[in-house]
């Protein structure tokens, strides 16, 4: 009888561990295409223009109500076009 209890406890522990591993956190998904990236770039540009100073990514998130991923997508677009530059860990209009 003692062997059955030990086996049952192991099965319960394995099941609990399997349930934790099977439920990964959902990542925020955004559509990555030229139109969406352009809109996010516009959001970032407008926020920087309105602020008139360099802003960090977290400050841009608050100013635009966009996710960090969306902000980074917009910054990448603007960097490629030469519209913004990095300055001491912040983004500023070029």
Protein Blocks (a to p, Z undefined) as FASTA:
>chain_A
ZZmmmmmmmmmmmmmmmmmmmmccddddddddfklmmmmmmmmmmmmmmnopacdfklmm
mmnopafklmmmmmmmmmmnopacceehiacdZZ
